[in-house]
Amino acid sequence: MIDMTPDLTLVITAAVLVTVGVYLLLERSLSRVVVGIILIGNGLNLLILGAGGRAGRPPILGGPPGATSDPLPQAMVLTAIVITLGLTAFLLAMAYRSWQLNRHDEVQDDVEDRRIARLAARDRLAVADLDADDTSTLEQEAEEARDETDRAVALVDGPSDERPEPPEDRR
């Protein structure tokens, strides 16, 4: 039987690689984002290999099936390497295009994001002003609120004096 406990140094190395990769992803430079993606990919590959357990005997030599190594983690890591390579190539192409257009690889703020943040701050101030001026209680606000449930009940119960206006003919 294969010992399935992972090697501690492998787990610590994978955790450090993923942590540094996430830190680099939070930077504004696309070159650091590319390095962060590569580090996260390599850290996760090490984690998958560590989850596969310790190495066993190759299946070619024969022996009991419990003593041979499981090929699934290696196949998953190989697939993950190919996916990481494709993602890295895409990010490198984006960074190169950004360098061609702007002569730097920093991610710029979006104009729409700044506009939305400005509108949200203005709305927050307006709501704070309305709350400060409001001295009425919840019961007073409930009495003043428009209640449309009585009209809906009257329409369901039977005809009333109020008739809805017919829609205008638009041609």
Secondary structure, DSSP 8 states (H G I E B T S, - for coil): -------HHHHHHHHHHHHHHHHHHTSSBHHHHHHHHHHHHHHHHHHHHHHT-S--B-TTS---GGGB--SHHHHHHHHHHHHHHHHHHHHHHHHHHHHHHHSS-B----HHHHHHHHHHHHHHHHHHHHHHH----HHHHHHHS---HHHHHHHHHS--S----------
